[in-house]
Amino acid sequence: MRTDLWDQFGELMTSSPRLLATVTAHNGDGTSTLTTYDGVQMRAFGQLQLPIPYNVWVRAGRLVEAAPNLPLIELTV
């Protein structure tokens, strides 16, 4: 028997992870130019009507939603 909780857990284990990136430009073809926290540049489908630069969540090459504009700290454990 499948439950909603099991479906939510399955979404955590998807093959396309959710990435945090900064939108640096809007392109004329409906895509946005992005830069990840480690400096990788990429393009993704979608544009949000926010002043550039702004942070977004990206999944499978598409903008999912706006992300909070908070400082990012990376720790190694």
Biopython code that builds the backbone (N, CA, C, O; Angstrom):
import numpy as np
from Bio.PDB.StructureBuilder import StructureBuilder

atoms = [
    (1, "MET", "N", (0.845, -1.177, 0.000)),
    (1, "MET", "CA", (0.000, 0.000, 0.000)),
    (1, "MET", "C", (0.893, 1.245, 0.000)),
    (1, "MET", "O", (1.743, 1.398, 0.878)),
    (2, "ARG", "N", (0.704, 2.128, -0.977)),
    (2, "ARG", "CA", (1.491, 3.356, -1.091)),
    (2, "ARG", "C", (0.786, 4.476, -0.344)),
    (2, "ARG", "O", (-0.441, 4.582, -0.357)),
    (3, "THR", "N", (1.570, 5.289, 0.292)),
    (3, "THR", "CA", (1.019, 6.436, 1.005)),
    (3, "THR", "C", (1.636, 7.712, 0.467)),
    (3, "THR", "O", (2.646, 7.680, -0.237)),
    (4, "ASP", "N", (1.026, 8.824, 0.802)),
    (4, "ASP", "CA", (1.565, 10.114, 0.395)),
    (4, "ASP", "C", (2.943, 10.335, 1.000)),
    (4, "ASP", "O", (3.810, 10.925, 0.356)),
    (5, "LEU", "N", (3.153, 9.881, 2.203)),
    (5, "LEU", "CA", (4.457, 10.025, 2.850)),
    (5, "LEU", "C", (5.532, 9.284, 2.059)),
    (5, "LEU", "O", (6.641, 9.793, 1.896)),
    (6, "TRP", "N", (5.216, 8.095, 1.569)),
    (6, "TRP", "CA", (6.177, 7.341, 0.772)),
    (6, "TRP", "C", (6.485, 8.073, -0.540)),
    (6, "TRP", "O", (7.634, 8.077, -0.982)),
    (7, "ASP", "N", (5.492, 8.684, -1.159)),
    (7, "ASP", "CA", (5.707, 9.460, -2.383)),
    (7, "ASP", "C", (6.606, 10.663, -2.112)),
    (7, "ASP", "O", (7.476, 10.980, -2.924)),
    (8, "GLN", "N", (6.405, 11.329, -0.989)),
    (8, "GLN", "CA", (7.246, 12.470, -0.638)),
    (8, "GLN", "C", (8.686, 12.024, -0.421)),
    (8, "GLN", "O", (9.620, 12.724, -0.813)),
    (9, "PHE", "N", (8.872, 10.860, 0.203)),
    (9, "PHE", "CA", (10.216, 10.333, 0.390)),
    (9, "PHE", "C", (10.860, 10.018, -0.957)),
    (9, "PHE", "O", (12.050, 10.275, -1.145)),
    (10, "GLY", "N", (10.099, 9.468, -1.890)),
    (10, "GLY", "CA", (10.604, 9.152, -3.220)),
    (10, "GLY", "C", (11.078, 10.381, -3.965)),
    (10, "GLY", "O", (12.022, 10.299, -4.751)),
    (11, "GLU", "N", (10.439, 11.527, -3.734)),
    (11, "GLU", "CA", (10.857, 12.764, -4.370)),
    (11, "GLU", "C", (12.241, 13.199, -3.899)),
    (11, "GLU", "O", (12.950, 13.885, -4.636)),
    (12, "LEU", "N", (12.636, 12.820, -2.698)),
    (12, "LEU", "CA", (13.966, 13.149, -2.194)),
    (12, "LEU", "C", (15.048, 12.369, -2.931)),
    (12, "LEU", "O", (16.198, 12.804, -2.989)),
    (13, "MET", "N", (14.691, 11.244, -3.480)),
    (13, "MET", "CA", (15.652, 10.353, -4.109)),
    (13, "MET", "C", (15.592, 10.413, -5.637)),
    (13, "MET", "O", (15.947, 9.435, -6.294)),
    (14, "THR", "N", (15.160, 11.516, -6.211)),
    (14, "THR", "CA", (15.047, 11.622, -7.656)),
    (14, "THR", "C", (16.419, 11.620, -8.307)),
    (14, "THR", "O", (17.426, 11.927, -7.670)),
    (15, "SER", "N", (16.441, 11.268, -9.583)),
    (15, "SER", "CA", (17.709, 11.228, -10.306)),
    (15, "SER", "C", (18.191, 12.620, -10.701)),
    (15, "SER", "O", (19.363, 12.787, -11.039)),
    (16, "SER", "N", (17.314, 13.619, -10.667)),
    (16, "SER", "CA", (17.741, 14.987, -10.984)),
    (16, "SER", "C", (17.673, 15.825, -9.707)),
    (16, "SER", "O", (16.585, 16.186, -9.259)),
    (17, "PRO", "N", (18.817, 16.133, -9.125)),
    (17, "PRO", "CA", (18.831, 16.882, -7.865)),
    (17, "PRO", "C", (18.420, 18.336, -8.061)),
    (17, "PRO", "O", (18.489, 18.872, -9.168)),
    (18, "ARG", "N", (18.002, 18.949, -6.998)),
    (18, "ARG", "CA", (17.660, 20.376, -7.010)),
    (18, "ARG", "C", (18.934, 21.155, -6.727)),
    (18, "ARG", "O", (19.601, 20.923, -5.718)),
    (19, "LEU", "N", (19.272, 22.083, -7.623)),
    (19, "LEU", "CA", (20.503, 22.860, -7.506)),
    (19, "LEU", "C", (20.180, 24.301, -7.153)),
    (19, "LEU", "O", (19.136, 24.829, -7.535)),
    (20, "LEU", "N", (21.082, 24.927, -6.425)),
    (20, "LEU", "CA", (20.986, 26.342, -6.117)),
    (20, "LEU", "C", (21.901, 27.097, -7.071)),
    (20, "LEU", "O", (23.077, 26.757, -7.206)),
    (21, "ALA", "N", (21.363, 28.129, -7.738)),
    (21, "ALA", "CA", (22.157, 28.911, -8.678)),
    (21, "ALA", "C", (21.708, 30.361, -8.633)),
    (21, "ALA", "O", (20.634, 30.679, -8.123)),
    (22, "THR", "N", (22.545, 31.233, -9.174)),
    (22, "THR", "CA", (22.253, 32.661, -9.264)),
    (22, "THR", "C", (21.996, 33.021, -10.719)),
    (22, "THR", "O", (22.813, 32.717, -11.588)),
    (23, "VAL", "N", (20.861, 33.668, -10.992)),
    (23, "VAL", "CA", (20.550, 34.115, -12.347)),
    (23, "VAL", "C", (21.387, 35.350, -12.629)),
    (23, "VAL", "O", (21.337, 36.333, -11.890)),
    (24, "THR", "N", (22.164, 35.287, -13.717)),
    (24, "THR", "CA", (23.018, 36.408, -14.092)),
    (24, "THR", "C", (22.516, 37.131, -15.333)),
    (24, "THR", "O", (22.940, 38.255, -15.601)),
    (25, "ALA", "N", (21.606, 36.499, -16.109)),
    (25, "ALA", "CA", (21.069, 37.148, -17.308)),
    (25, "ALA", "C", (19.812, 36.423, -17.766)),
    (25, "ALA", "O", (19.669, 35.217, -17.567)),
    (26, "HIS", "N", (18.901, 37.175, -18.384)),
    (26, "HIS", "CA", (17.746, 36.605, -19.068)),
    (26, "HIS", "C", (18.051, 36.617, -20.555)),
    (26, "HIS", "O", (18.546, 37.619, -21.070)),
    (27, "ASN", "N", (17.771, 35.539, -21.250)),
    (27, "ASN", "CA", (18.049, 35.422, -22.674)),
    (27, "ASN", "C", (16.755, 35.561, -23.476)),
    (27, "ASN", "O", (15.670, 35.307, -22.953)),
    (28, "GLY", "N", (16.869, 35.957, -24.725)),
    (28, "GLY", "CA", (15.712, 36.197, -25.574)),
    (28, "GLY", "C", (14.911, 34.953, -25.919)),
    (28, "GLY", "O", (13.759, 35.065, -26.338)),
    (29, "ASP", "N", (15.492, 33.766, -25.753)),
    (29, "ASP", "CA", (14.783, 32.530, -26.096)),
    (29, "ASP", "C", (14.015, 31.927, -24.923)),
    (29, "ASP", "O", (13.567, 30.783, -25.001)),
    (30, "GLY", "N", (13.860, 32.682, -23.839)),
    (30, "GLY", "CA", (13.102, 32.195, -22.685)),
    (30, "GLY", "C", (13.933, 31.444, -21.669)),
    (30, "GLY", "O", (13.393, 30.897, -20.708)),
    (31, "THR", "N", (15.241, 31.409, -21.868)),
    (31, "THR", "CA", (16.120, 30.757, -20.897)),
    (31, "THR", "C", (16.809, 31.804, -20.035)),
    (31, "THR", "O", (16.758, 33.002, -20.314)),
    (32, "SER", "N", (17.446, 31.327, -18.996)),
    (32, "SER", "CA", (18.221, 32.197, -18.107)),
    (32, "SER", "C", (19.638, 31.653, -18.013)),
    (32, "SER", "O", (19.843, 30.439, -18.028)),
    (33, "THR", "N", (20.611, 32.545, -17.917)),
    (33, "THR", "CA", (21.995, 32.151, -17.690)),
    (33, "THR", "C", (22.220, 32.132, -16.184)),
    (33, "THR", "O", (21.882, 33.086, -15.483)),
    (34, "LEU", "N", (22.796, 31.034, -15.694)),
    (34, "LEU", "CA", (22.956, 30.815, -14.261)),
    (34, "LEU", "C", (24.418, 30.564, -13.913)),
    (34, "LEU", "O", (25.202, 30.113, -14.749)),
    (35, "THR", "N", (24.768, 30.861, -12.675)),
    (35, "THR", "CA", (26.076, 30.514, -12.130)),
    (35, "THR", "C", (25.846, 29.806, -10.803)),
    (35, "THR", "O", (25.147, 30.324, -9.932)),
    (36, "THR", "N", (26.435, 28.617, -10.646)),
    (36, "THR", "CA", (26.304, 27.883, -9.396)),
    (36, "THR", "C", (27.308, 28.413, -8.381)),
    (36, "THR", "O", (28.171, 29.222, -8.723)),
    (37, "TYR", "N", (27.201, 27.962, -7.140)),
    (37, "TYR", "CA", (28.082, 28.483, -6.088)),
    (37, "TYR", "C", (29.536, 28.141, -6.328)),
    (37, "TYR", "O", (30.420, 28.826, -5.815)),
    (38, "ASP", "N", (29.811, 27.075, -7.113)),
    (38, "ASP", "CA", (31.199, 26.713, -7.389)),
    (38, "ASP", "C", (31.706, 27.279, -8.717)),
    (38, "ASP", "O", (32.771, 26.883, -9.190)),
    (39, "GLY", "N", (30.943, 28.212, -9.328)),
    (39, "GLY", "CA", (31.405, 28.934, -10.500)),
    (39, "GLY", "C", (31.036, 28.348, -11.849)),
    (39, "GLY", "O", (31.438, 28.892, -12.877)),
    (40, "VAL", "N", (30.285, 27.259, -11.881)),
    (40, "VAL", "CA", (29.883, 26.645, -13.144)),
    (40, "VAL", "C", (28.751, 27.462, -13.762)),
    (40, "VAL", "O", (27.775, 27.787, -13.086)),
    (41, "GLN", "N", (28.882, 27.795, -15.052)),
    (41, "GLN", "CA", (27.824, 28.528, -15.750)),
    (41, "GLN", "C", (26.988, 27.551, -16.551)),
    (41, "GLN", "O", (27.507, 26.592, -17.122)),
    (42, "MET", "N", (25.678, 27.806, -16.588)),
    (42, "MET", "CA", (24.750, 26.951, -17.318)),
    (42, "MET", "C", (23.539, 27.759, -17.745)),
    (42, "MET", "O", (23.367, 28.901, -17.321)),
    (43, "ARG", "N", (22.697, 27.165, -18.589)),
    (43, "ARG", "CA", (21.445, 27.794, -18.997)),
    (43, "ARG", "C", (20.305, 26.880, -18.593)),
    (43, "ARG", "O", (20.437, 25.657, -18.615)),
    (44, "ALA", "N", (19.181, 27.485, -18.224)),
    (44, "ALA", "CA", (18.008, 26.720, -17.833)),
    (44, "ALA", "C", (16.766, 27.400, -18.401)),
    (44, "ALA", "O", (16.752, 28.614, -18.602)),
    (45, "PHE", "N", (15.729, 26.614, -18.656)),
    (45, "PHE", "CA", (14.480, 27.156, -19.167)),
    (45, "PHE", "C", (13.745, 27.896, -18.058)),
    (45, "PHE", "O", (13.682, 27.433, -16.919)),
    (46, "GLY", "N", (13.191, 29.053, -18.410)),
    (46, "GLY", "CA", (12.387, 29.820, -17.477)),
    (46, "GLY", "C", (13.028, 31.135, -17.094)),
    (46, "GLY", "O", (14.247, 31.298, -17.133)),
    (47, "GLN", "N", (12.167, 32.069, -16.722)),
    (47, "GLN", "CA", (12.600, 33.382, -16.258)),
    (47, "GLN", "C", (11.625, 33.851, -15.192)),
    (47, "GLN", "O", (10.413, 33.699, -15.345)),
    (48, "LEU", "N", (12.136, 34.410, -14.132)),
    (48, "LEU", "CA", (11.307, 35.000, -13.097)),
    (48, "LEU", "C", (11.433, 36.511, -13.193)),
    (48, "LEU", "O", (12.492, 37.028, -13.550)),
    (49, "GLN", "N", (10.384, 37.202, -12.883)),
    (49, "GLN", "CA", (10.385, 38.662, -12.988)),
    (49, "GLN", "C", (10.918, 39.286, -11.704)),
    (49, "GLN", "O", (10.189, 39.944, -10.962)),
    (50, "LEU", "N", (12.206, 39.062, -11.461)),
    (50, "LEU", "CA", (12.904, 39.617, -10.303)),
    (50, "LEU", "C", (14.130, 40.371, -10.796)),
    (50, "LEU", "O", (14.651, 40.065, -11.869)),
    (51, "PRO", "N", (14.601, 41.354, -10.029)),
    (51, "PRO", "CA", (15.814, 42.067, -10.449)),
    (51, "PRO", "C", (17.048, 41.151, -10.376)),
    (51, "PRO", "O", (17.258, 40.440, -9.393)),
    (52, "ILE", "N", (17.842, 41.190, -11.431)),
    (52, "ILE", "CA", (19.054, 40.373, -11.531)),
    (52, "ILE", "C", (20.154, 41.020, -10.695)),
    (52, "ILE", "O", (20.262, 42.246, -10.724)),
    (53, "PRO", "N", (20.955, 40.301, -9.974)),
    (53, "PRO", "CA", (21.018, 38.860, -9.794)),
    (53, "PRO", "C", (20.069, 38.383, -8.690)),
    (53, "PRO", "O", (19.811, 39.109, -7.730)),
    (54, "TYR", "N", (19.556, 37.169, -8.834)),
    (54, "TYR", "CA", (18.734, 36.552, -7.798)),
    (54, "TYR", "C", (18.972, 35.050, -7.804)),
    (54, "TYR", "O", (19.369, 34.476, -8.818)),
    (55, "ASN", "N", (18.727, 34.422, -6.663)),
    (55, "ASN", "CA", (18.952, 32.983, -6.512)),
    (55, "ASN", "C", (17.700, 32.209, -6.883)),
    (55, "ASN", "O", (16.578, 32.660, -6.655)),
    (56, "VAL", "N", (17.919, 31.024, -7.463)),
    (56, "VAL", "CA", (16.811, 30.152, -7.853)),
    (56, "VAL", "C", (17.161, 28.703, -7.546)),
    (56, "VAL", "O", (18.329, 28.340, -7.410)),
    (57, "TRP", "N", (16.124, 27.889, -7.442)),
    (57, "TRP", "CA", (16.278, 26.442, -7.396)),
    (57, "TRP", "C", (16.067, 25.936, -8.816)),
    (57, "TRP", "O", (15.123, 26.351, -9.488)),
    (58, "VAL", "N", (16.943, 25.036, -9.280)),
    (58, "VAL", "CA", (16.896, 24.487, -10.633)),
    (58, "VAL", "C", (16.819, 22.970, -10.535)),
    (58, "VAL", "O", (17.555, 22.354, -9.764)),
    (59, "ARG", "N", (15.924, 22.370, -11.319)),
    (59, "ARG", "CA", (15.830, 20.914, -11.381)),
    (59, "ARG", "C", (15.566, 20.509, -12.824)),
    (59, "ARG", "O", (14.648, 21.025, -13.461)),
    (60, "ALA", "N", (16.362, 19.596, -13.332)),
    (60, "ALA", "CA", (16.217, 19.045, -14.682)),
    (60, "ALA", "C", (16.231, 20.133, -15.746)),
    (60, "ALA", "O", (15.477, 20.058, -16.716)),
    (61, "GLY", "N", (17.080, 21.146, -15.576)),
    (61, "GLY", "CA", (17.226, 22.178, -16.585)),
    (61, "GLY", "C", (16.133, 23.216, -16.616)),
    (61, "GLY", "O", (16.013, 23.955, -17.594)),
    (62, "ARG", "N", (15.318, 23.292, -15.554)),
    (62, "ARG", "CA", (14.230, 24.273, -15.478)),
    (62, "ARG", "C", (14.270, 25.004, -14.138)),
    (62, "ARG", "O", (14.587, 24.419, -13.102)),
    (63, "LEU", "N", (13.942, 26.293, -14.181)),
    (63, "LEU", "CA", (13.834, 27.046, -12.934)),
    (63, "LEU", "C", (12.614, 26.541, -12.179)),
    (63, "LEU", "O", (11.521, 26.465, -12.741)),
    (64, "VAL", "N", (12.793, 26.197, -10.916)),
    (64, "VAL", "CA", (11.685, 25.687, -10.108)),
    (64, "VAL", "C", (11.003, 26.844, -9.381)),
    (64, "VAL", "O", (9.789, 27.023, -9.483)),
    (65, "GLU", "N", (11.796, 27.628, -8.643)),
    (65, "GLU", "CA", (11.255, 28.766, -7.904)),
    (65, "GLU", "C", (12.414, 29.621, -7.398)),
    (65, "GLU", "O", (13.575, 29.216, -7.454)),
    (66, "ALA", "N", (12.077, 30.800, -6.909)),
    (66, "ALA", "CA", (13.085, 31.686, -6.328)),
    (66, "ALA", "C", (13.587, 31.081, -5.017)),
    (66, "ALA", "O", (12.829, 30.460, -4.272)),
    (67, "ALA", "N", (14.867, 31.273, -4.757)),
    (67, "ALA", "CA", (15.488, 30.784, -3.528)),
    (67, "ALA", "C", (15.861, 31.977, -2.662)),
    (67, "ALA", "O", (16.057, 33.077, -3.180)),
    (68, "PRO", "N", (15.962, 31.781, -1.361)),
    (68, "PRO", "CA", (16.342, 32.890, -0.491)),
    (68, "PRO", "C", (17.750, 33.382, -0.807)),
    (68, "PRO", "O", (18.625, 32.603, -1.184)),
    (69, "ASN", "N", (17.951, 34.664, -0.649)),
    (69, "ASN", "CA", (19.247, 35.270, -0.906)),
    (69, "ASN", "C", (20.035, 35.331, 0.402)),
    (69, "ASN", "O", (20.168, 36.389, 1.016)),
    (70, "LEU", "N", (20.549, 34.181, 0.810)),
    (70, "LEU", "CA", (21.283, 34.052, 2.065)),
    (70, "LEU", "C", (22.731, 33.676, 1.771)),
    (70, "LEU", "O", (23.018, 33.115, 0.714)),
    (71, "PRO", "N", (23.635, 33.972, 2.675)),
    (71, "PRO", "CA", (25.026, 33.554, 2.457)),
    (71, "PRO", "C", (25.125, 32.035, 2.475)),
    (71, "PRO", "O", (24.399, 31.369, 3.213)),
    (72, "LEU", "N", (26.026, 31.487, 1.658)),
    (72, "LEU", "CA", (26.205, 30.058, 1.538)),
    (72, "LEU", "C", (27.504, 29.663, 2.231)),
    (72, "LEU", "O", (28.556, 30.256, 1.995)),
    (73, "ILE", "N", (27.410, 28.656, 3.085)),
    (73, "ILE", "CA", (28.579, 28.151, 3.799)),
    (73, "ILE", "C", (28.689, 26.662, 3.502)),
    (73, "ILE", "O", (27.726, 25.916, 3.679)),
    (74, "GLU", "N", (29.855, 26.235, 3.055)),
    (74, "GLU", "CA", (30.081, 24.829, 2.759)),
    (74, "GLU", "C", (31.017, 24.243, 3.809)),
    (74, "GLU", "O", (32.107, 24.767, 4.041)),
    (75, "LEU", "N", (30.586, 23.156, 4.442)),
    (75, "LEU", "CA", (31.377, 22.501, 5.481)),
    (75, "LEU", "C", (31.762, 21.113, 5.031)),
    (75, "LEU", "O", (30.972, 20.434, 4.375)),
    (76, "THR", "N", (32.952, 20.682, 5.367)),
    (76, "THR", "CA", (33.379, 19.322, 5.108)),
    (76, "THR", "C", (33.407, 18.579, 6.436)),
    (76, "THR", "O", (34.029, 19.023, 7.400)),
    (77, "VAL", "N", (32.729, 17.454, 6.467)),
    (77, "VAL", "CA", (32.647, 16.669, 7.712)),
    (77, "VAL", "C", (33.494, 15.446, 7.588)),
    (77, "VAL", "O", (33.567, 14.648, 8.523)),
]
sb = StructureBuilder()
sb.init_structure("model")
sb.init_model(0)
sb.init_chain("A")
sb.init_seg("    ")
for serial, (resi, resn, name, xyz) in enumerate(atoms, 1):
    if name == "N":
        sb.init_residue(resn, " ", resi, " ")
    sb.init_atom(name, np.array(xyz, "f"), 0.0, 1.0, " ", f" {name:<3s}", serial, name[0])
structure = sb.get_structure()
